[in-house]
Amino acid sequence: MYYVETSEGVVLNVRAQPRSSRPGVELAEGDVVKVRVKSAPVDGKANKEVIEVLADEFSIPKSRVVFKSGETSKTKRILLKGVSAEDLRKHF
C-alpha cells in the first residue's frame, strides 16, 4: 500500500524524480507515489519542490506537508495533514 492513514492524516510513500521536464504526481508501480520535480537534489531544492507539488496536487497549504523520513533519499515518507484515505483514493 502506498499510504498509511493516521490520526493526523495520511503518510505517503514517495519516490522523488528530480530533474524532470514537468512536475507532477502519479501512482507508480509498487508501493510508492512518484513525484516529479524540476529541481536537482542539491541544497534541499528538490525536497522543497516535492512539498510544493504535493501541496498543489492536494490543495492544501505547504505547512501541512511534513517529512517523516527520507529527506536525503529518493524514497521518502511524507505526512499530508488533514488528508484522508478517501481523498487519496478519489485522487488516484
PDB file with one MODEL, atoms N, CA, C and O in Angstrom:
MODEL        1
ATOM      1  N   MET A   1       0.846  -1.171   0.000  1.00  0.00           N
ATOM      2  CA  MET A   1       0.000   0.000   0.000  1.00  0.00           C
ATOM      3  C   MET A   1       0.895   1.238   0.000  1.00  0.00           C
ATOM      4  O   MET A   1       1.912   1.283   0.692  1.00  0.00           O
ATOM      5  N   TYR A   2       0.513   2.211  -0.763  1.00  0.00           N
ATOM      6  CA  TYR A   2       1.337   3.415  -0.928  1.00  0.00           C
ATOM      7  C   TYR A   2       1.101   4.465   0.147  1.00  0.00           C
ATOM      8  O   TYR A   2       1.736   5.519   0.130  1.00  0.00           O
ATOM      9  N   TYR A   3       0.186   4.190   1.091  1.00  0.00           N
ATOM     10  CA  TYR A   3      -0.076   5.146   2.171  1.00  0.00           C
ATOM     11  C   TYR A   3      -0.477   4.407   3.444  1.00  0.00           C
ATOM     12  O   TYR A   3      -0.840   3.231   3.421  1.00  0.00           O
ATOM     13  N   VAL A   4      -0.397   5.141   4.558  1.00  0.00           N
ATOM     14  CA  VAL A   4      -0.869   4.669   5.853  1.00  0.00           C
ATOM     15  C   VAL A   4      -1.705   5.795   6.434  1.00  0.00           C
ATOM     16  O   VAL A   4      -1.250   6.937   6.498  1.00  0.00           O
ATOM     17  N   GLU A   5      -2.920   5.486   6.857  1.00  0.00           N
ATOM     18  CA  GLU A   5      -3.769   6.513   7.457  1.00  0.00           C
ATOM     19  C   GLU A   5      -3.455   6.614   8.943  1.00  0.00           C
ATOM     20  O   GLU A   5      -3.351   5.601   9.635  1.00  0.00           O
ATOM     21  N   THR A   6      -3.303   7.847   9.430  1.00  0.00           N
ATOM     22  CA  THR A   6      -3.034   8.101  10.846  1.00  0.00           C
ATOM     23  C   THR A   6      -4.083   9.076  11.370  1.00  0.00           C
ATOM     24  O   THR A   6      -4.941   9.537  10.618  1.00  0.00           O
ATOM     25  N   SER A   7      -4.011   9.380  12.637  1.00  0.00           N
ATOM     26  CA  SER A   7      -4.959  10.333  13.223  1.00  0.00           C
ATOM     27  C   SER A   7      -4.732  11.756  12.695  1.00  0.00           C
ATOM     28  O   SER A   7      -5.643  12.583  12.733  1.00  0.00           O
ATOM     29  N   GLU A   8      -3.521  12.042  12.203  1.00  0.00           N
ATOM     30  CA  GLU A   8      -3.193  13.375  11.690  1.00  0.00           C
ATOM     31  C   GLU A   8      -3.531  13.540  10.208  1.00  0.00           C
ATOM     32  O   GLU A   8      -3.776  14.654   9.746  1.00  0.00           O
ATOM     33  N   GLY A   9      -3.543  12.453   9.478  1.00  0.00           N
ATOM     34  CA  GLY A   9      -3.748  12.489   8.031  1.00  0.00           C
ATOM     35  C   GLY A   9      -3.241  11.202   7.416  1.00  0.00           C
ATOM     36  O   GLY A   9      -3.384  10.132   8.008  1.00  0.00           O
ATOM     37  N   VAL A  10      -2.651  11.293   6.241  1.00  0.00           N
ATOM     38  CA  VAL A  10      -2.080  10.106   5.607  1.00  0.00           C
ATOM     39  C   VAL A  10      -0.582  10.302   5.400  1.00  0.00           C
ATOM     40  O   VAL A  10      -0.113  11.404   5.116  1.00  0.00           O
ATOM     41  N   VAL A  11       0.154   9.201   5.549  1.00  0.00           N
ATOM     42  CA  VAL A  11       1.593   9.205   5.286  1.00  0.00           C
ATOM     43  C   VAL A  11       1.799   8.486   3.968  1.00  0.00           C
ATOM     44  O   VAL A  11       1.479   7.305   3.833  1.00  0.00           O
ATOM     45  N   LEU A  12       2.337   9.209   2.995  1.00  0.00           N
ATOM     46  CA  LEU A  12       2.595   8.656   1.669  1.00  0.00           C
ATOM     47  C   LEU A  12       4.012   8.128   1.573  1.00  0.00           C
ATOM     48  O   LEU A  12       4.942   8.712   2.129  1.00  0.00           O
ATOM     49  N   ASN A  13       4.171   7.014   0.861  1.00  0.00           N
ATOM     50  CA  ASN A  13       5.489   6.553   0.448  1.00  0.00           C
ATOM     51  C   ASN A  13       5.743   7.212  -0.898  1.00  0.00           C
ATOM     52  O   ASN A  13       5.029   6.953  -1.867  1.00  0.00           O
ATOM     53  N   VAL A  14       6.755   8.059  -0.956  1.00  0.00           N
ATOM     54  CA  VAL A  14       7.010   8.893  -2.129  1.00  0.00           C
ATOM     55  C   VAL A  14       8.374   8.565  -2.712  1.00  0.00           C
ATOM     56  O   VAL A  14       9.344   8.391  -1.975  1.00  0.00           O
ATOM     57  N   ARG A  15       8.446   8.481  -4.023  1.00  0.00           N
ATOM     58  CA  ARG A  15       9.735   8.391  -4.708  1.00  0.00           C
ATOM     59  C   ARG A  15       9.890   9.666  -5.522  1.00  0.00           C
ATOM     60  O   ARG A  15       9.106   9.932  -6.432  1.00  0.00           O
ATOM     61  N   ALA A  16      10.898  10.444  -5.191  1.00  0.00           N
ATOM     62  CA  ALA A  16      11.151  11.704  -5.894  1.00  0.00           C
ATOM     63  C   ALA A  16      11.893  11.436  -7.193  1.00  0.00           C
ATOM     64  O   ALA A  16      12.800  10.605  -7.243  1.00  0.00           O
ATOM     65  N   GLN A  17      11.506  12.139  -8.232  1.00  0.00           N
ATOM     66  CA  GLN A  17      12.193  12.061  -9.516  1.00  0.00           C
ATOM     67  C   GLN A  17      12.677  13.464  -9.866  1.00  0.00           C
ATOM     68  O   GLN A  17      11.958  14.236 -10.501  1.00  0.00           O
ATOM     69  N   PRO A  18      13.915  13.793  -9.445  1.00  0.00           N
ATOM     70  CA  PRO A  18      14.453  15.125  -9.720  1.00  0.00           C
ATOM     71  C   PRO A  18      14.802  15.299 -11.195  1.00  0.00           C
ATOM     72  O   PRO A  18      14.895  14.331 -11.950  1.00  0.00           O
ATOM     73  N   ARG A  19      14.990  16.553 -11.582  1.00  0.00           N
ATOM     74  CA  ARG A  19      15.373  16.946 -12.944  1.00  0.00           C
ATOM     75  C   ARG A  19      14.376  16.472 -13.991  1.00  0.00           C
ATOM     76  O   ARG A  19      14.762  16.113 -15.104  1.00  0.00           O
ATOM     77  N   SER A  20      13.115  16.470 -13.642  1.00  0.00           N
ATOM     78  CA  SER A  20      12.068  16.079 -14.583  1.00  0.00           C
ATOM     79  C   SER A  20      11.709  17.271 -15.468  1.00  0.00           C
ATOM     80  O   SER A  20      11.901  18.422 -15.076  1.00  0.00           O
ATOM     81  N   SER A  21      11.195  16.992 -16.646  1.00  0.00           N
ATOM     82  CA  SER A  21      10.833  18.081 -17.548  1.00  0.00           C
ATOM     83  C   SER A  21       9.568  18.800 -17.094  1.00  0.00           C
ATOM     84  O   SER A  21       9.376  19.977 -17.399  1.00  0.00           O
ATOM     85  N   ARG A  22       8.705  18.093 -16.364  1.00  0.00           N
ATOM     86  CA  ARG A  22       7.488  18.732 -15.852  1.00  0.00           C
ATOM     87  C   ARG A  22       7.145  18.148 -14.481  1.00  0.00           C
ATOM     88  O   ARG A  22       7.216  16.933 -14.293  1.00  0.00           O
ATOM     89  N   PRO A  23       6.778  18.994 -13.533  1.00  0.00           N
ATOM     90  CA  PRO A  23       6.420  18.497 -12.206  1.00  0.00           C
ATOM     91  C   PRO A  23       5.061  17.813 -12.228  1.00  0.00           C
ATOM     92  O   PRO A  23       4.216  18.112 -13.073  1.00  0.00           O
ATOM     93  N   GLY A  24       4.860  16.893 -11.292  1.00  0.00           N
ATOM     94  CA  GLY A  24       3.571  16.217 -11.197  1.00  0.00           C
ATOM     95  C   GLY A  24       3.610  15.049 -10.234  1.00  0.00           C
ATOM     96  O   GLY A  24       4.659  14.700  -9.692  1.00  0.00           O
ATOM     97  N   VAL A  25       2.428  14.443 -10.028  1.00  0.00           N
ATOM     98  CA  VAL A  25       2.273  13.322  -9.107  1.00  0.00           C
ATOM     99  C   VAL A  25       1.533  12.211  -9.828  1.00  0.00           C
ATOM    100  O   VAL A  25       0.552  12.458 -10.530  1.00  0.00           O
ATOM    101  N   GLU A  26       2.013  10.979  -9.650  1.00  0.00           N
ATOM    102  CA  GLU A  26       1.309   9.838 -10.219  1.00  0.00           C
ATOM    103  C   GLU A  26       1.542   8.610  -9.354  1.00  0.00           C
ATOM    104  O   GLU A  26       2.554   8.508  -8.660  1.00  0.00           O
ATOM    105  N   LEU A  27       0.605   7.690  -9.403  1.00  0.00           N
ATOM    106  CA  LEU A  27       0.740   6.435  -8.682  1.00  0.00           C
ATOM    107  C   LEU A  27       1.664   5.551  -9.497  1.00  0.00           C
ATOM    108  O   LEU A  27       1.360   5.226 -10.645  1.00  0.00           O
ATOM    109  N   ALA A  28       2.784   5.160  -8.921  1.00  0.00           N
ATOM    110  CA  ALA A  28       3.751   4.332  -9.620  1.00  0.00           C
ATOM    111  C   ALA A  28       3.492   2.864  -9.306  1.00  0.00           C
ATOM    112  O   ALA A  28       2.727   2.538  -8.399  1.00  0.00           O
ATOM    113  N   GLU A  29       4.125   2.001 -10.051  1.00  0.00           N
ATOM    114  CA  GLU A  29       4.011   0.585  -9.747  1.00  0.00           C
ATOM    115  C   GLU A  29       4.632   0.319  -8.384  1.00  0.00           C
ATOM    116  O   GLU A  29       5.632   0.933  -8.010  1.00  0.00           O
ATOM    117  N   GLY A  30       4.037  -0.587  -7.664  1.00  0.00           N
ATOM    118  CA  GLY A  30       4.548  -0.908  -6.342  1.00  0.00           C
ATOM    119  C   GLY A  30       3.864  -0.100  -5.267  1.00  0.00           C
ATOM    120  O   GLY A  30       2.684   0.234  -5.377  1.00  0.00           O
ATOM    121  N   ASP A  31       4.602   0.208  -4.244  1.00  0.00           N
ATOM    122  CA  ASP A  31       4.038   0.852  -3.054  1.00  0.00           C
ATOM    123  C   ASP A  31       4.456   2.300  -2.912  1.00  0.00           C
ATOM    124  O   ASP A  31       4.666   2.767  -1.793  1.00  0.00           O
ATOM    125  N   VAL A  32       4.584   3.027  -4.016  1.00  0.00           N
ATOM    126  CA  VAL A  32       5.018   4.423  -3.934  1.00  0.00           C
ATOM    127  C   VAL A  32       4.203   5.318  -4.856  1.00  0.00           C
ATOM    128  O   VAL A  32       3.599   4.875  -5.833  1.00  0.00           O
ATOM    129  N   VAL A  33       4.214   6.591  -4.501  1.00  0.00           N
ATOM    130  CA  VAL A  33       3.678   7.644  -5.352  1.00  0.00           C
ATOM    131  C   VAL A  33       4.892   8.367  -5.915  1.00  0.00           C
ATOM    132  O   VAL A  33       5.773   8.783  -5.163  1.00  0.00           O
ATOM    133  N   LYS A  34       4.943   8.519  -7.233  1.00  0.00           N
ATOM    134  CA  LYS A  34       6.075   9.197  -7.862  1.00  0.00           C
ATOM    135  C   LYS A  34       5.766  10.687  -7.943  1.00  0.00           C
ATOM    136  O   LYS A  34       4.717  11.094  -8.441  1.00  0.00           O
ATOM    137  N   VAL A  35       6.702  11.490  -7.443  1.00  0.00           N
ATOM    138  CA  VAL A  35       6.585  12.947  -7.514  1.00  0.00           C
ATOM    139  C   VAL A  35       7.731  13.455  -8.383  1.00  0.00           C
ATOM    140  O   VAL A  35       8.903  13.348  -8.023  1.00  0.00           O
ATOM    141  N   ARG A  36       7.363  14.008  -9.533  1.00  0.00           N
ATOM    142  CA  ARG A  36       8.357  14.560 -10.457  1.00  0.00           C
ATOM    143  C   ARG A  36       8.579  16.033 -10.120  1.00  0.00           C
ATOM    144  O   ARG A  36       7.629  16.795  -9.940  1.00  0.00           O
ATOM    145  N   VAL A  37       9.858  16.417 -10.038  1.00  0.00           N
ATOM    146  CA  VAL A  37      10.215  17.810  -9.771  1.00  0.00           C
ATOM    147  C   VAL A  37      11.295  18.245 -10.746  1.00  0.00           C
ATOM    148  O   VAL A  37      12.085  17.425 -11.213  1.00  0.00           O
ATOM    149  N   LYS A  38      11.328  19.533 -11.050  1.00  0.00           N
ATOM    150  CA  LYS A  38      12.318  20.078 -11.983  1.00  0.00           C
ATOM    151  C   LYS A  38      13.683  20.272 -11.329  1.00  0.00           C
ATOM    152  O   LYS A  38      14.711  20.177 -11.999  1.00  0.00           O
ATOM    153  N   SER A  39      13.698  20.539 -10.047  1.00  0.00           N
ATOM    154  CA  SER A  39      14.938  20.860  -9.337  1.00  0.00           C
ATOM    155  C   SER A  39      15.859  19.655  -9.207  1.00  0.00           C
ATOM    156  O   SER A  39      15.421  18.505  -9.207  1.00  0.00           O
ATOM    157  N   ALA A  40      17.152  19.958  -9.097  1.00  0.00           N
ATOM    158  CA  ALA A  40      18.148  18.937  -8.801  1.00  0.00           C
ATOM    159  C   ALA A  40      18.186  18.723  -7.288  1.00  0.00           C
ATOM    160  O   ALA A  40      17.837  19.621  -6.522  1.00  0.00           O
ATOM    161  N   PRO A  41      18.608  17.537  -6.863  1.00  0.00           N
ATOM    162  CA  PRO A  41      18.661  17.281  -5.418  1.00  0.00           C
ATOM    163  C   PRO A  41      19.894  17.914  -4.764  1.00  0.00           C
ATOM    164  O   PRO A  41      20.764  17.215  -4.244  1.00  0.00           O
ATOM    165  N   VAL A  42      19.952  19.229  -4.800  1.00  0.00           N
ATOM    166  CA  VAL A  42      21.079  19.972  -4.257  1.00  0.00           C
ATOM    167  C   VAL A  42      20.553  21.003  -3.262  1.00  0.00           C
ATOM    168  O   VAL A  42      19.627  21.753  -3.568  1.00  0.00           O
ATOM    169  N   ASP A  43      21.144  21.035  -2.079  1.00  0.00           N
ATOM    170  CA  ASP A  43      20.798  22.018  -1.048  1.00  0.00           C
ATOM    171  C   ASP A  43      19.311  22.005  -0.685  1.00  0.00           C
ATOM    172  O   ASP A  43      18.761  23.043  -0.319  1.00  0.00           O
ATOM    173  N   GLY A  44      18.660  20.852  -0.780  1.00  0.00           N
ATOM    174  CA  GLY A  44      17.254  20.734  -0.374  1.00  0.00           C
ATOM    175  C   GLY A  44      16.255  21.317  -1.354  1.00  0.00           C
ATOM    176  O   GLY A  44      15.065  21.386  -1.047  1.00  0.00           O
ATOM    177  N   LYS A  45      16.711  21.739  -2.529  1.00  0.00           N
ATOM    178  CA  LYS A  45      15.803  22.359  -3.501  1.00  0.00           C
ATOM    179  C   LYS A  45      14.752  21.375  -4.001  1.00  0.00           C
ATOM    180  O   LYS A  45      13.585  21.741  -4.144  1.00  0.00           O
ATOM    181  N   ALA A  46      15.144  20.139  -4.267  1.00  0.00           N
ATOM    182  CA  ALA A  46      14.173  19.140  -4.739  1.00  0.00           C
ATOM    183  C   ALA A  46      13.150  18.835  -3.642  1.00  0.00           C
ATOM    184  O   ALA A  46      11.965  18.673  -3.936  1.00  0.00           O
ATOM    185  N   ASN A  47      13.589  18.756  -2.388  1.00  0.00           N
ATOM    186  CA  ASN A  47      12.655  18.493  -1.286  1.00  0.00           C
ATOM    187  C   ASN A  47      11.635  19.626  -1.146  1.00  0.00           C
ATOM    188  O   ASN A  47      10.454  19.373  -0.910  1.00  0.00           O
ATOM    189  N   LYS A  48      12.084  20.850  -1.287  1.00  0.00           N
ATOM    190  CA  LYS A  48      11.158  21.981  -1.218  1.00  0.00           C
ATOM    191  C   LYS A  48      10.137  21.899  -2.341  1.00  0.00           C
ATOM    192  O   LYS A  48       8.957  22.186  -2.136  1.00  0.00           O
ATOM    193  N   GLU A  49      10.588  21.510  -3.521  1.00  0.00           N
ATOM    194  CA  GLU A  49       9.665  21.395  -4.638  1.00  0.00           C
ATOM    195  C   GLU A  49       8.713  20.207  -4.472  1.00  0.00           C
ATOM    196  O   GLU A  49       7.562  20.276  -4.902  1.00  0.00           O
ATOM    197  N   VAL A  50       9.182  19.123  -3.855  1.00  0.00           N
ATOM    198  CA  VAL A  50       8.288  17.988  -3.562  1.00  0.00           C
ATOM    199  C   VAL A  50       7.139  18.476  -2.681  1.00  0.00           C
ATOM    200  O   VAL A  50       5.983  18.132  -2.926  1.00  0.00           O
ATOM    201  N   ILE A  51       7.446  19.262  -1.674  1.00  0.00           N
ATOM    202  CA  ILE A  51       6.412  19.810  -0.783  1.00  0.00           C
ATOM    203  C   ILE A  51       5.448  20.680  -1.578  1.00  0.00           C
ATOM    204  O   ILE A  51       4.233  20.565  -1.415  1.00  0.00           O
ATOM    205  N   GLU A  52       5.975  21.550  -2.435  1.00  0.00           N
ATOM    206  CA  GLU A  52       5.121  22.440  -3.235  1.00  0.00           C
ATOM    207  C   GLU A  52       4.209  21.644  -4.172  1.00  0.00           C
ATOM    208  O   GLU A  52       3.022  21.950  -4.289  1.00  0.00           O
ATOM    209  N   VAL A  53       4.756  20.633  -4.836  1.00  0.00           N
ATOM    210  CA  VAL A  53       3.975  19.840  -5.787  1.00  0.00           C
ATOM    211  C   VAL A  53       2.863  19.082  -5.062  1.00  0.00           C
ATOM    212  O   VAL A  53       1.727  19.057  -5.534  1.00  0.00           O
ATOM    213  N   LEU A  54       3.177  18.465  -3.922  1.00  0.00           N
ATOM    214  CA  LEU A  54       2.154  17.732  -3.170  1.00  0.00           C
ATOM    215  C   LEU A  54       1.083  18.679  -2.628  1.00  0.00           C
ATOM    216  O   LEU A  54      -0.104  18.355  -2.663  1.00  0.00           O
ATOM    217  N   ALA A  55       1.493  19.840  -2.132  1.00  0.00           N
ATOM    218  CA  ALA A  55       0.522  20.811  -1.616  1.00  0.00           C
ATOM    219  C   ALA A  55      -0.415  21.270  -2.726  1.00  0.00           C
ATOM    220  O   ALA A  55      -1.624  21.364  -2.517  1.00  0.00           O
ATOM    221  N   ASP A  56       0.126  21.552  -3.889  1.00  0.00           N
ATOM    222  CA  ASP A  56      -0.706  21.961  -5.022  1.00  0.00           C
ATOM    223  C   ASP A  56      -1.636  20.835  -5.460  1.00  0.00           C
ATOM    224  O   ASP A  56      -2.817  21.063  -5.723  1.00  0.00           O
ATOM    225  N   GLU A  57      -1.104  19.640  -5.536  1.00  0.00           N
ATOM    226  CA  GLU A  57      -1.869  18.491  -6.022  1.00  0.00           C
ATOM    227  C   GLU A  57      -3.073  18.189  -5.134  1.00  0.00           C
ATOM    228  O   GLU A  57      -4.142  17.835  -5.632  1.00  0.00           O
ATOM    229  N   PHE A  58      -2.900  18.330  -3.817  1.00  0.00           N
ATOM    230  CA  PHE A  58      -3.973  18.006  -2.881  1.00  0.00           C
ATOM    231  C   PHE A  58      -4.670  19.245  -2.323  1.00  0.00           C
ATOM    232  O   PHE A  58      -5.487  19.143  -1.407  1.00  0.00           O
ATOM    233  N   SER A  59      -4.352  20.401  -2.867  1.00  0.00           N
ATOM    234  CA  SER A  59      -4.991  21.678  -2.483  1.00  0.00           C
ATOM    235  C   SER A  59      -4.942  21.916  -0.978  1.00  0.00           C
ATOM    236  O   SER A  59      -5.951  22.222  -0.343  1.00  0.00           O
ATOM    237  N   ILE A  60      -3.741  21.766  -0.429  1.00  0.00           N
ATOM    238  CA  ILE A  60      -3.530  22.044   0.989  1.00  0.00           C
ATOM    239  C   ILE A  60      -2.353  23.002   1.121  1.00  0.00           C
ATOM    240  O   ILE A  60      -1.528  23.092   0.212  1.00  0.00           O
ATOM    241  N   PRO A  61      -2.264  23.721   2.243  1.00  0.00           N
ATOM    242  CA  PRO A  61      -1.113  24.616   2.447  1.00  0.00           C
ATOM    243  C   PRO A  61       0.188  23.816   2.574  1.00  0.00           C
ATOM    244  O   PRO A  61       0.179  22.676   3.039  1.00  0.00           O
ATOM    245  N   LYS A  62       1.290  24.413   2.164  1.00  0.00           N
ATOM    246  CA  LYS A  62       2.597  23.746   2.266  1.00  0.00           C
ATOM    247  C   LYS A  62       2.930  23.367   3.707  1.00  0.00           C
ATOM    248  O   LYS A  62       3.657  22.401   3.939  1.00  0.00           O
ATOM    249  N   SER A  63       2.414  24.106   4.661  1.00  0.00           N
ATOM    250  CA  SER A  63       2.693  23.821   6.070  1.00  0.00           C
ATOM    251  C   SER A  63       2.089  22.488   6.525  1.00  0.00           C
ATOM    252  O   SER A  63       2.474  21.961   7.569  1.00  0.00           O
ATOM    253  N   ARG A  64       1.151  21.944   5.752  1.00  0.00           N
ATOM    254  CA  ARG A  64       0.524  20.667   6.103  1.00  0.00           C
ATOM    255  C   ARG A  64       1.168  19.482   5.392  1.00  0.00           C
ATOM    256  O   ARG A  64       0.648  18.367   5.443  1.00  0.00           O
ATOM    257  N   VAL A  65       2.298  19.720   4.727  1.00  0.00           N
ATOM    258  CA  VAL A  65       3.081  18.654   4.090  1.00  0.00           C
ATOM    259  C   VAL A  65       4.378  18.530   4.873  1.00  0.00           C
ATOM    260  O   VAL A  65       5.204  19.442   4.859  1.00  0.00           O
ATOM    261  N   VAL A  66       4.562  17.385   5.568  1.00  0.00           N
ATOM    262  CA  VAL A  66       5.656  17.244   6.530  1.00  0.00           C
ATOM    263  C   VAL A  66       6.452  15.964   6.243  1.00  0.00           C
ATOM    264  O   VAL A  66       5.874  14.887   6.095  1.00  0.00           O
ATOM    265  N   PHE A  67       7.771  16.093   6.168  1.00  0.00           N
ATOM    266  CA  PHE A  67       8.625  14.916   6.026  1.00  0.00           C
ATOM    267  C   PHE A  67       8.622  14.116   7.315  1.00  0.00           C
ATOM    268  O   PHE A  67       8.820  14.669   8.397  1.00  0.00           O
ATOM    269  N   LYS A  68       8.396  12.809   7.200  1.00  0.00           N
ATOM    270  CA  LYS A  68       8.514  11.901   8.340  1.00  0.00           C
ATOM    271  C   LYS A  68       9.875  11.214   8.306  1.00  0.00           C
ATOM    272  O   LYS A  68      10.482  10.978   9.350  1.00  0.00           O
ATOM    273  N   SER A  69      10.357  10.890   7.092  1.00  0.00           N
ATOM    274  CA  SER A  69      11.686  10.283   6.945  1.00  0.00           C
ATOM    275  C   SER A  69      12.123  10.383   5.483  1.00  0.00           C
ATOM    276  O   SER A  69      11.313  10.639   4.592  1.00  0.00           O
ATOM    277  N   GLY A  70      13.419  10.177   5.261  1.00  0.00           N
ATOM    278  CA  GLY A  70      13.950  10.092   3.917  1.00  0.00           C
ATOM    279  C   GLY A  70      14.311  11.404   3.246  1.00  0.00           C
ATOM    280  O   GLY A  70      14.324  11.474   2.017  1.00  0.00           O
ATOM    281  N   GLU A  71      14.598  12.423   3.997  1.00  0.00           N
ATOM    282  CA  GLU A  71      14.911  13.713   3.382  1.00  0.00           C
ATOM    283  C   GLU A  71      16.145  13.668   2.493  1.00  0.00           C
ATOM    284  O   GLU A  71      16.269  14.477   1.573  1.00  0.00           O
ATOM    285  N   THR A  72      17.059  12.739   2.748  1.00  0.00           N
ATOM    286  CA  THR A  72      18.267  12.639   1.926  1.00  0.00           C
ATOM    287  C   THR A  72      18.219  11.455   0.974  1.00  0.00           C
ATOM    288  O   THR A  72      19.231  11.114   0.361  1.00  0.00           O
ATOM    289  N   SER A  73      17.067  10.829   0.844  1.00  0.00           N
ATOM    290  CA  SER A  73      16.895   9.663  -0.010  1.00  0.00           C
ATOM    291  C   SER A  73      15.879   9.952  -1.106  1.00  0.00           C
ATOM    292  O   SER A  73      15.080  10.880  -0.982  1.00  0.00           O
ATOM    293  N   LYS A  74      15.903   9.161  -2.184  1.00  0.00           N
ATOM    294  CA  LYS A  74      14.874   9.312  -3.211  1.00  0.00           C
ATOM    295  C   LYS A  74      13.519   8.842  -2.694  1.00  0.00           C
ATOM    296  O   LYS A  74      12.480   9.368  -3.090  1.00  0.00           O
ATOM    297  N   THR A  75      13.536   7.845  -1.806  1.00  0.00           N
ATOM    298  CA  THR A  75      12.298   7.316  -1.241  1.00  0.00           C
ATOM    299  C   THR A  75      12.056   7.999   0.102  1.00  0.00           C
ATOM    300  O   THR A  75      12.911   7.981   0.987  1.00  0.00           O
ATOM    301  N   LYS A  76      10.881   8.599   0.236  1.00  0.00           N
ATOM    302  CA  LYS A  76      10.558   9.409   1.416  1.00  0.00           C
ATOM    303  C   LYS A  76       9.209   8.988   1.990  1.00  0.00           C
ATOM    304  O   LYS A  76       8.399   8.377   1.294  1.00  0.00           O
ATOM    305  N   ARG A  77       8.972   9.310   3.241  1.00  0.00           N
ATOM    306  CA  ARG A  77       7.661   9.161   3.861  1.00  0.00           C
ATOM    307  C   ARG A  77       7.207  10.562   4.232  1.00  0.00           C
ATOM    308  O   ARG A  77       7.873  11.264   4.993  1.00  0.00           O
ATOM    309  N   ILE A  78       6.058  10.963   3.682  1.00  0.00           N
ATOM    310  CA  ILE A  78       5.594  12.335   3.851  1.00  0.00           C
ATOM    311  C   ILE A  78       4.165  12.337   4.370  1.00  0.00           C
ATOM    312  O   ILE A  78       3.289  11.680   3.808  1.00  0.00           O
ATOM    313  N   LEU A  79       3.937  13.080   5.446  1.00  0.00           N
ATOM    314  CA  LEU A  79       2.613  13.225   6.048  1.00  0.00           C
ATOM    315  C   LEU A  79       1.861  14.366   5.376  1.00  0.00           C
ATOM    316  O   LEU A  79       2.372  15.480   5.260  1.00  0.00           O
ATOM    317  N   LEU A  80       0.645  14.072   4.935  1.00  0.00           N
ATOM    318  CA  LEU A  80      -0.262  15.100   4.426  1.00  0.00           C
ATOM    319  C   LEU A  80      -1.319  15.314   5.498  1.00  0.00           C
ATOM    320  O   LEU A  80      -2.280  14.552   5.592  1.00  0.00           O
ATOM    321  N   LYS A  81      -1.140  16.346   6.301  1.00  0.00           N
ATOM    322  CA  LYS A  81      -2.042  16.599   7.425  1.00  0.00           C
ATOM    323  C   LYS A  81      -3.436  16.971   6.927  1.00  0.00           C
ATOM    324  O   LYS A  81      -3.596  17.819   6.050  1.00  0.00           O
ATOM    325  N   GLY A  82      -4.436  16.318   7.507  1.00  0.00           N
ATOM    326  CA  GLY A  82      -5.819  16.642   7.185  1.00  0.00           C
ATOM    327  C   GLY A  82      -6.348  15.979   5.930  1.00  0.00           C
ATOM    328  O   GLY A  82      -7.505  16.189   5.568  1.00  0.00           O
ATOM    329  N   VAL A  83      -5.525  15.181   5.254  1.00  0.00           N
ATOM    330  CA  VAL A  83      -5.967  14.456   4.059  1.00  0.00           C
ATOM    331  C   VAL A  83      -6.356  13.042   4.494  1.00  0.00           C
ATOM    332  O   VAL A  83      -5.616  12.392   5.232  1.00  0.00           O
ATOM    333  N   SER A  84      -7.504  12.571   4.041  1.00  0.00           N
ATOM    334  CA  SER A  84      -7.975  11.239   4.424  1.00  0.00           C
ATOM    335  C   SER A  84      -7.633  10.217   3.348  1.00  0.00           C
ATOM    336  O   SER A  84      -7.292  10.572   2.219  1.00  0.00           O
ATOM    337  N   ALA A  85      -7.729   8.937   3.719  1.00  0.00           N
ATOM    338  CA  ALA A  85      -7.505   7.867   2.757  1.00  0.00           C
ATOM    339  C   ALA A  85      -8.533   7.947   1.631  1.00  0.00           C
ATOM    340  O   ALA A  85      -8.219   7.631   0.484  1.00  0.00           O
ATOM    341  N   GLU A  86      -9.743   8.363   1.947  1.00  0.00           N
ATOM    342  CA  GLU A  86     -10.784   8.513   0.930  1.00  0.00           C
ATOM    343  C   GLU A  86     -10.387   9.590  -0.096  1.00  0.00           C
ATOM    344  O   GLU A  86     -10.607   9.422  -1.296  1.00  0.00           O
ATOM    345  N   ASP A  87      -9.805  10.689   0.387  1.00  0.00           N
ATOM    346  CA  ASP A  87      -9.321  11.733  -0.517  1.00  0.00           C
ATOM    347  C   ASP A  87      -8.271  11.180  -1.484  1.00  0.00           C
ATOM    348  O   ASP A  87      -8.280  11.505  -2.672  1.00  0.00           O
ATOM    349  N   LEU A  88      -7.371  10.345  -0.968  1.00  0.00           N
ATOM    350  CA  LEU A  88      -6.335   9.749  -1.825  1.00  0.00           C
ATOM    351  C   LEU A  88      -6.948   8.835  -2.866  1.00  0.00           C
ATOM    352  O   LEU A  88      -6.584   8.901  -4.040  1.00  0.00           O
ATOM    353  N   ARG A  89      -7.866   7.990  -2.457  1.00  0.00           N
ATOM    354  CA  ARG A  89      -8.487   7.054  -3.400  1.00  0.00           C
ATOM    355  C   ARG A  89      -9.232   7.795  -4.509  1.00  0.00           C
ATOM    356  O   ARG A  89      -9.240   7.345  -5.655  1.00  0.00           O
ATOM    357  N   LYS A  90      -9.854   8.919  -4.180  1.00  0.00           N
ATOM    358  CA  LYS A  90     -10.528   9.723  -5.197  1.00  0.00           C
ATOM    359  C   LYS A  90      -9.514  10.315  -6.177  1.00  0.00           C
ATOM    360  O   LYS A  90      -9.789  10.458  -7.368  1.00  0.00           O
ATOM    361  N   HIS A  91      -8.342  10.655  -5.651  1.00  0.00           N
ATOM    362  CA  HIS A  91      -7.317  11.301  -6.459  1.00  0.00           C
ATOM    363  C   HIS A  91      -6.647  10.334  -7.430  1.00  0.00           C
ATOM    364  O   HIS A  91      -6.408  10.663  -8.592  1.00  0.00           O
ATOM    365  N   PHE A  92      -6.350   9.144  -6.937  1.00  0.00           N
ATOM    366  CA  PHE A  92      -5.660   8.158  -7.770  1.00  0.00           C
ATOM    367  C   PHE A  92      -6.682   7.188  -8.277  1.00  0.00           C
ATOM    368  O   PHE A  92      -6.341   6.257  -9.007  1.00  0.00           O
TER     369      PHE A  92
ENDMDL
END
